[in-house]
Amino acid sequence: MRSYRGRMGFIASGWLGRSGLGRKLSTRRRQLDFEGFREPELEGLPDSELARLRYFRQAHSRKFEAHVMSMSLPHTRTETEPIDIEDLPPKRKKLRRGVQVEVDITELASTGEGVAKLDTGMVIFVERGHPGSRVVAEVFNSRKDHAYAKVISVVNPSENTIKPICKHYPTCRGCKFQDLKYSAQMYEKHKQVENLFRQYKDIPVLPIIGSGSPFQYRNKMEFTYGTKRYHPDGPPAERPAGDEFILGMNAPRAWDKVIELDECHLMPEPGTEILNLARDLTRETKFPAYDNYAHEGFFRNLVLRFASNGNGEMEVMVNIVTSFTDADQMLRPLAEKLVSKFPCIVSVMHSMTTSKGGSTVAEKEVLLYGRAYIEQQLRGLVFRISSSSFFQPNPGTAEKLYKVIEDFAELTPELTVLDLFCGTGTIGLSLAGSCKHVHGLELVEAAVHDAENNATRNGIHNATFKQENLDLTKISPHELDLPKSDVIVLDPPRAGLHPRLVKWLKLTLPKRIVYASCNPSTQVRDVNRLCEDDGPYRLTKIQPVDQFPNTPHCECVVALELREDYKQPSEFYV
């Protein structure tokens, strides 16, 4: 076996030689100061070799560090029992896959994993790790300063651990916190929002607003058809009969496999019964499920939407998403059987798509039964929801959310409101009674039509809606022709605001901005851009709202006020 020096020289020079970059090292780069780069194992190497290694490290630092750490450690440990991190050599910061460590979980990450911090500075994100518990976790992915692990056994459970009610937990990732008390979930989400906005120390985060129930709250569920069943403990020796037609949830870290479900406690009843009957009826058609790997098959998704109309009655929409095939006549008897069993189903849609990415957005839609929408009552108004329209996933908590937005907006009859990313107009129409006029902008054309119909249906005449792309990738903020408004309400997708939209906000300078987001991480980024040292706004209020119990997601509403002493620069550059 070559020595460490010889092996590293061989790796670096060989890689550089193959790429031809070794000959392009400049004299200046050869003369770089290598202070801090000279590990004891590299002592004595000529500067020419160090220059090559330096270049190799800059170009492929992760590969270099992996080589250094794998070659500088003895390969003698074969046992799988938990190890003490202090037993590792000081230079070994990366944990190998399969290593088991015993750690204390201190908090929850925004993605739902428990966080454990080691004395070496390494952070381990542990799946199903509850704050306050001590667990043995096995590493399945590792980086230089952090690693990902899963719980193997619990040494000391958290006092907030409870028994889950769903038999598919934790294999199905629709719920991540079903075995954690809801009060503990809200505490952790409130703490996450506090950490994100910690630079605004003078603005306290208001107590989090919880959901009425942690179960049966979602008004929309998307299920996936597949041909490969997910087995968390590995595939069985013999493939079960009927395994080629599956309906359930996408499997974690296995994009081509599906977890078959026969119950789900996130959606209201009779959602589970509709799911099981739809699986049986679609299987009887003999049309194949879609294979994500081969991109072949017919049935792709089953989307269930639920609503409570003005009379307090449940309305259900069943949307069958398929590949492009003239199969409407074959699906109509299926729709009739669903409706005969469940009279609450008022709409059955057939959506067709050619997407290979799993999108349920329809390129063509056919109404198989009833009407193309369902109706939801919210804050005294009735809203129509079509198959492609966005609507708040938790109607019960949405009432509280919209009340917070109205309070933060501080509207008076002479003010004009601009509702960006308005969807079906729920926020704007709920504010229309307190202001002069509401202008709503939305990208999805069907949602704009729903918003206009909702305004007409509720007798609201001081609200107008327009289709507009707010991505602003190809245009300047100066070219964006939007109505001048006193208050702007924002409810963007999880990615947050495009930088040019932030520029436009700085150009128009509304008196007040109310920003609601389902991703506080991108929200705080946008707030920082608007409230930077020379920015026009100051943050005044922060209110977290838990719209997604048993998941790591959290809604957050903030209020921004225009600074009285702000003077707009004469020029803005994009």
C-alpha positions in Angstrom: 0.0 0.0 0.0 1.3 3.4 -0.8 2.1 5.8 2.0 -0.4 8.6 2.7 1.9 11.1 1.0 2.3 8.9 -2.1 -1.4 8.1 -2.3 -2.5 11.8 -2.0 0.1 12.9 -4.5 -1.1 10.2 -6.9 -4.8 11.2 -6.5 -4.2 14.9 -6.9 -1.7 14.7 -9.7 -3.7 12.0 -11.5 -6.9 14.0 -11.3 -5.1 17.2 -12.4 -3.3 15.4 -15.2 -6.4 13.8 -16.6 -8.2 17.2 -16.6 -5.2 19.0 -18.0 -5.5 21.6 -15.3 -2.2 20.8 -13.7 -0.4 22.5 -16.5 -2.5 25.7 -16.0 -1.4 26.4 -12.4 -0.2 29.9 -12.4 3.0 31.0 -10.7 1.0 33.1 -8.3 -1.0 30.1 -7.3 2.1 28.1 -6.7 3.3 30.8 -4.3 0.1 30.8 -2.2 0.5 30.7 1.6 -0.4 27.3 2.8 -0.6 28.3 6.4 -3.3 26.1 8.1 -3.3 23.7 5.2 -0.2 21.7 6.4 -1.6 18.7 8.3 1.2 16.7 9.9 0.8 14.0 7.3 1.6 16.6 4.6 4.8 17.9 6.2 7.8 17.7 3.9 5.9 17.8 0.6 7.4 20.2 -2.0 5.5 23.4 -2.7 4.7 22.1 -6.2 2.8 19.2 -4.8 1.2 21.4 -2.2 0.0 23.7 -5.0 -1.5 20.8 -6.8 -3.3 19.7 -3.6 -4.4 23.2 -2.9 -6.0 23.5 -6.3 -7.5 20.1 -5.9 -9.0 21.1 -2.6 -10.5 24.3 -3.9 -12.1 22.5 -6.8 -13.3 19.4 -5.1 -13.1 20.2 -1.4 -15.6 17.5 -0.3 -13.8 14.8 -2.2 -10.4 15.9 -0.8 -11.6 16.0 2.8 -13.2 12.6 2.4 -9.9 11.2 1.1 -8.0 12.8 4.0 -10.3 11.6 6.7 -10.6 8.1 5.2 -6.8 7.7 4.9 -5.8 9.3 8.2 -8.0 6.9 10.3 -7.4 3.2 11.1 -10.0 1.0 9.6 -10.3 -1.3 12.6 -13.8 -0.6 14.0 -16.3 -3.2 12.8 -18.7 -3.4 15.7 -22.1 -1.7 15.5 -22.7 -0.8 19.1 -23.0 3.0 19.9 -19.6 4.8 20.1 -18.6 7.8 22.1 -17.8 10.8 19.8 -14.8 11.5 22.0 -13.3 8.2 20.9 -12.8 9.6 17.4 -9.5 11.2 16.4 -9.6 15.0 16.5 -9.3 15.2 12.7 -12.3 12.9 12.2 -15.3 15.3 12.0 -17.3 13.2 9.6 -19.3 10.2 10.8 -19.4 7.2 8.6 -22.7 5.8 7.4 -23.9 3.1 9.7 -22.2 4.4 12.8 -24.5 4.5 15.9 -24.2 7.2 18.4 -26.0 7.9 21.7 -27.2 11.5 21.8 -29.6 13.9 23.6 -32.2 15.6 21.5 -32.5 19.3 22.4 -34.9 20.8 19.9 -36.7 20.4 16.6 -35.4 21.6 13.2 -37.7 23.4 10.8 -37.8 20.2 8.7 -39.1 18.1 11.6 -36.0 16.2 12.7 -34.7 16.3 16.3 -31.4 18.2 16.7 -28.5 16.8 18.7 -25.2 18.8 19.1 -21.9 17.0 19.8 -18.9 18.5 21.6 -16.9 18.5 18.4 -19.3 20.9 16.8 -21.1 18.3 14.7 -24.9 18.6 14.5 -26.9 15.5 13.9 -30.5 15.7 12.6 -32.4 12.7 13.9 -35.6 11.5 12.4 -38.3 11.0 15.0 -36.1 12.5 17.7 -38.2 14.2 20.3 -36.8 17.1 22.4 -35.9 16.0 25.9 -35.2 12.4 24.9 -31.9 10.4 24.7 -31.7 8.0 21.8 -29.4 5.7 20.0 -29.3 6.9 16.4 -27.8 5.4 13.3 -26.2 7.7 10.7 -27.4 7.3 7.1 -26.0 10.4 5.6 -23.0 12.6 6.7 -21.4 15.9 5.8 -18.4 17.7 7.2 -20.2 19.6 10.0 -23.6 17.7 10.2 -25.1 14.3 9.7 -28.5 12.7 9.3 -29.6 9.7 11.4 -32.6 7.7 12.4 -33.6 6.4 15.8 -32.6 2.8 16.5 -33.7 2.7 20.2 -34.9 5.2 22.9 -32.8 5.3 26.0 -34.8 7.9 27.9 -38.1 8.9 26.3 -39.4 12.5 26.3 -42.3 13.3 28.7 -44.1 14.6 25.6 -44.1 11.3 23.7 -47.5 9.7 23.2 -48.9 6.7 21.3 -49.7 7.4 17.6 -53.3 6.7 16.4 -52.5 5.7 12.8 -51.2 2.2 12.0 -49.2 3.6 9.1 -47.1 5.8 11.3 -44.1 6.4 11.0 -43.7 4.7 7.6 -46.0 7.2 6.0 -44.5 10.7 6.2 -47.8 12.6 6.0 -47.5 13.1 9.7 -44.1 13.6 11.4 -45.2 14.4 14.9 -48.1 12.0 15.5 -46.3 10.6 18.6 -45.5 14.1 20.0 -48.0 16.0 22.2 -49.7 18.8 20.3 -48.7 21.3 23.0 -45.1 20.4 22.6 -45.4 20.8 18.8 -46.7 24.3 19.2 -44.0 25.2 21.7 -41.3 24.0 19.2 -42.8 25.9 16.3 -43.0 29.1 18.3 -39.3 28.7 19.3 -38.4 28.2 15.7 -40.1 31.4 14.7 -38.3 33.2 17.6 -34.9 31.9 16.4 -35.6 33.0 12.8 -36.5 36.5 13.9 -33.9 36.7 16.7 -32.2 39.8 15.1 -35.3 41.8 15.8 -35.0 41.6 19.6 -37.3 44.5 20.2 -40.2 42.8 18.5 -41.6 40.0 20.6 -43.1 37.0 18.9 -46.8 36.8 19.9 -48.0 33.4 21.3 -48.7 30.9 18.6 -52.3 30.4 17.6 -53.1 26.7 17.5 -55.5 24.6 15.4 -58.8 23.4 16.9 -57.9 19.8 16.3 -54.6 18.1 15.3 -56.5 15.6 13.2 -59.1 15.6 10.4 -58.3 19.2 9.5 -56.9 19.1 5.9 -59.3 20.0 3.1 -57.1 18.6 0.4 -55.2 15.3 0.1 -53.2 14.1 -2.9 -52.7 10.3 -3.2 -50.4 8.7 -5.7 -50.8 5.6 -7.8 -47.8 3.4 -8.3 -46.5 0.0 -9.4 -43.8 -0.5 -6.7 -44.8 -1.0 -3.1 -42.5 0.6 -0.5 -41.2 -1.8 2.2 -39.4 0.0 5.0 -37.4 -3.1 6.0 -36.5 -4.1 2.4 -38.4 -6.0 -0.3 -39.9 -9.4 0.7 -38.6 -12.6 -0.8 -41.8 -13.1 -2.7 -43.8 -10.3 -4.3 -47.4 -10.2 -3.0 -50.2 -10.6 -5.5 -51.7 -7.4 -6.7 -48.6 -5.4 -5.9 -48.6 -3.8 -9.3 -51.5 -1.5 -8.5 -51.0 0.7 -5.4 -52.6 3.9 -4.1 -51.2 5.8 -1.2 -48.4 8.3 -0.4 -45.0 8.8 -2.0 -42.3 7.0 -0.1 -39.5 8.9 1.7 -36.2 8.9 -0.3 -37.7 6.5 -2.8 -39.3 8.5 -5.6 -40.5 5.5 -7.6 -42.3 3.7 -4.7 -45.6 4.2 -3.0 -46.8 3.5 0.6 -50.2 1.9 0.3 -52.7 3.4 2.8 -56.1 2.2 3.9 -56.6 5.0 6.5 -55.6 8.6 6.9 -56.4 10.8 9.9 -55.4 14.1 8.4 -58.6 14.4 6.2 -62.1 14.5 7.5 -64.5 11.5 7.3 -65.6 9.9 5.1 -62.2 10.5 3.3 -60.8 7.1 4.2 -63.8 5.2 2.9 -63.7 7.2 -0.3 -60.0 6.5 -0.7 -60.5 2.7 -0.3 -63.5 2.5 -2.6 -61.7 4.6 -5.3 -58.8 2.2 -5.1 -61.1 -0.8 -5.7 -63.0 0.8 -8.5 -60.0 2.0 -10.4 -58.3 -1.4 -10.0 -61.4 -3.0 -11.5 -61.0 -1.0 -14.7 -57.8 -3.0 -15.5 -56.1 0.2 -16.6 -52.5 0.2 -15.2 -51.1 2.5 -12.5 -48.5 5.0 -13.6 -44.9 3.8 -13.3 -42.7 6.8 -12.4 -39.6 4.9 -13.6 -40.8 3.8 -17.0 -43.2 6.8 -17.4 -45.9 4.4 -18.5 -49.4 3.8 -17.2 -52.8 5.5 -16.8 -53.8 6.3 -13.3 -51.5 8.9 -11.7 -53.1 10.6 -8.7 -56.3 10.7 -6.7 -57.0 14.2 -5.2 -59.8 14.6 -2.6 -61.0 18.1 -1.6 -63.4 18.8 1.2 -65.5 21.8 2.1 -68.3 23.0 4.4 -70.9 25.0 2.4 -73.2 27.8 3.7 -75.6 25.3 5.1 -73.0 23.6 7.1 -73.1 20.5 4.8 -69.9 18.7 3.7 -69.1 18.8 0.0 -66.4 16.6 -1.6 -64.6 16.8 -4.9 -62.9 13.7 -6.3 -60.3 14.5 -9.0 -58.9 11.5 -10.9 -55.5 12.5 -12.5 -54.4 10.3 -15.4 -52.2 10.3 -18.5 -53.8 11.5 -21.8 -56.3 8.8 -22.9 -59.8 9.0 -24.2 -61.3 7.2 -21.3 -64.0 9.5 -20.1 -66.8 7.1 -20.9 -65.0 4.4 -19.0 -64.6 6.6 -15.9 -68.2 7.9 -15.8 -69.6 4.6 -14.4 -66.9 4.8 -11.8 -68.0 8.3 -10.8 -71.6 7.2 -10.6 -70.6 4.3 -8.2 -68.7 6.8 -6.0 -71.6 9.2 -5.8 -74.2 6.5 -5.1 -72.1 5.3 -2.1 -71.3 8.8 -0.9 -73.9 11.5 -1.6 -71.6 14.2 -0.2 -69.6 13.9 -3.4 -70.8 16.8 -5.5 -68.0 16.9 -8.1 -66.0 14.2 -9.9 -63.3 15.6 -12.3 -61.0 13.8 -14.7 -57.7 15.7 -15.1 -55.1 14.7 -17.7 -51.4 15.6 -17.7 -48.2 14.7 -19.5 -45.9 15.8 -16.6 -43.1 13.5 -15.6 -42.6 15.2 -12.3 -45.7 14.1 -10.5 -47.6 17.3 -10.9 -51.4 17.2 -10.5 -52.0 20.4 -12.5 -54.3 19.5 -15.4 -53.5 20.3 -19.0 -57.1 19.2 -19.8 -60.1 18.7 -17.6 -63.4 16.8 -18.1 -66.3 17.0 -15.7 -67.5 13.4 -15.0 -70.3 14.3 -12.5 -71.9 17.3 -10.8 -70.3 20.7 -10.9 -66.7 21.7 -11.4 -66.4 23.3 -7.9 -67.2 22.9 -4.3 -68.2 25.7 -1.9 -66.6 26.6 1.5 -68.0 29.1 4.0 -65.4 31.3 5.7 -65.9 34.4 7.8 -69.5 34.8 6.6 -68.5 34.5 2.9 -69.0 31.5 0.6 -66.1 30.7 -1.7 -66.0 28.4 -4.8 -63.0 26.1 -5.1 -62.1 24.5 -8.4 -59.8 21.5 -8.9 -56.7 23.7 -9.6 -57.4 26.6 -7.2 -55.3 27.2 -4.1 -57.2 27.3 -0.8 -56.0 27.4 2.8 -55.5 23.7 3.8 -57.0 24.2 7.3 -60.3 26.1 7.0 -60.8 26.2 10.8 -57.5 27.9 11.4 -57.8 30.0 8.3 -60.6 32.0 10.0 -58.1 32.9 12.7 -55.4 33.6 10.2 -57.5 36.0 8.2 -58.5 37.8 11.4 -54.8 38.3 12.2 -54.2 39.7 8.7 -57.1 42.1 9.1 -55.9 43.3 12.5 -52.4 43.8 11.2 -53.6 45.7 8.1 -55.4 48.3 10.3 -57.8 49.2 7.5 -60.0 52.3 7.3 -62.7 53.1 4.6 -60.4 55.4 2.6 -57.5 52.9 2.2 -56.9 50.8 -0.9 -55.5 47.2 -0.6 -53.4 45.2 -3.1 -53.7 41.5 -2.5 -50.7 39.7 -4.2 -50.9 35.9 -4.8 -54.6 36.2 -4.1 -55.7 32.7 -5.1 -59.5 32.5 -5.1 -59.7 35.9 -3.4 -60.3 34.7 0.1 -58.1 37.2 1.9 -59.0 40.1 -0.3 -62.7 39.5 -0.1 -62.6 39.1 3.6 -60.9 42.6 3.8 -63.2 44.3 1.3 -65.8 45.3 3.9 -63.2 47.4 5.8 -61.5 49.3 3.0 -62.2 51.4 -0.2 -61.1 48.9 -2.8 -59.2 45.6 -3.1 -57.1 44.7 -6.2 -56.1 41.0 -6.4 -53.4 39.5 -8.5 -52.9 35.8 -9.2 -50.9 33.7 -11.7 -53.4 30.8 -12.1 -56.2 31.8 -14.5 -58.7 29.4 -13.0 -58.2 30.9 -9.6 -58.8 34.4 -11.0 -62.1 33.2 -12.4 -63.0 31.7 -9.0 -62.1 35.0 -7.3 -64.4 36.9 -9.6 -67.2 34.5 -9.1 -66.7 34.6 -5.4 -67.0 38.4 -5.4 -70.2 38.2 -7.4 -71.6 35.4 -5.3 -71.1 37.4 -2.1 -72.3 40.7 -3.5 -68.9 42.4 -3.2 -68.4 45.2 -5.7 -65.3 46.9 -4.5 -62.9 44.1 -5.5 -61.3 43.4 -8.9 -59.0 40.5 -9.8 -56.4 40.2 -12.6 -54.1 37.4 -13.8 -50.4 38.5 -13.4 -47.1 36.7 -13.1 -45.3 38.0 -10.1 -42.1 36.0 -10.7 -40.6 39.1 -12.5 -37.8 37.0 -13.9 -37.8 38.8 -17.3 -39.0 42.3 -16.5 -37.8 45.2 -14.4 -39.8 46.4 -11.4 -40.1 49.7 -13.3 -42.1 47.9 -16.0 -44.6 46.2 -13.6 -47.9 48.1 -13.9 -49.8 47.4 -10.7 -52.3 49.7 -9.0 -51.0 52.1 -6.3 -52.2 50.9 -2.9 -52.0 52.0 0.7 -51.7 48.5 2.1 -50.2 45.4 0.4 -51.1 41.9 1.6 -48.7 39.1 0.6 -49.3 35.4 0.7 -46.6 33.9 -1.6 -45.6 30.3 -2.3 -43.0 28.6 0.0 -40.2 30.0 -2.1 -41.1 33.5 -1.0 -40.8 36.8 -3.0 -38.7 37.2 -6.2 -35.9 39.8 -5.5 -37.4 42.0 -8.2 -40.7 42.0 -6.5 -38.9 43.2 -3.3 -37.4 46.0 -5.5 -40.9 46.9 -6.7 -42.2 47.1 -3.1 -39.3 49.5 -2.4 -40.3 51.6 -5.4 -44.0 51.9 -4.6 -43.7 52.3 -0.8 -47.1 51.4 0.5 -47.8 52.6 4.1 -48.1 49.1 5.4 -47.2 45.5 4.3 -48.8 42.4 5.8 -46.8 39.3 4.9 -48.3 35.8 5.5 -46.1 32.8 4.7 -46.2 29.1 5.2 -42.4 29.1 5.2 -41.0 31.5 7.8 -37.4 30.8 6.6 -38.0 32.5 3.3 -40.2 35.1 4.9 -37.5 36.3 7.3 -35.1 36.6 4.3 -37.6 38.9 2.5 -38.2 40.9 5.7 -34.5 41.4 6.0 -34.3 42.8 2.5 -37.1 45.3 3.2 -35.9 46.3 6.7 -32.1 46.4 6.1 -30.2 49.4 7.5 -31.1 51.7 4.7 -34.4 49.9 3.9 -37.8 51.7 3.9 -39.6 49.5 6.4 -39.5 48.4 10.0 -40.9 45.2 11.5 -43.7 45.8 14.0 -45.5 42.5 14.7 -44.9 38.8 14.4 -47.7 36.2 14.8 -47.2 32.4 14.2 -50.2 30.4 13.4 -50.2 26.6 13.3 -52.2 25.6 10.3 -50.4 22.2 9.9 -50.6 20.1 13.1 -48.5 16.9 13.2 -46.2 18.4 10.6 -43.1 20.6 10.9 -44.7 23.4 8.9 -46.0 26.7 10.4 -47.7 29.8 9.1 -46.4 33.2 10.2 -47.8 36.7 9.7 -45.7 39.8 10.0 -46.5 43.5 9.8 -44.2 46.1 8.2 -44.6 49.9 8.6 -43.0 52.5 6.3 -40.4 54.5 8.1 -41.4 58.1 8.6 -37.9 59.4 8.0 -37.2 57.2 4.9 -36.1 59.1 1.7 -36.3 57.1 -1.5 -33.0 57.1 -3.5 -33.1 58.9 -6.8 -32.2 55.7 -8.7 -32.9 52.0 -8.3 -30.8 49.4 -10.0 -32.0 46.0 -10.8 
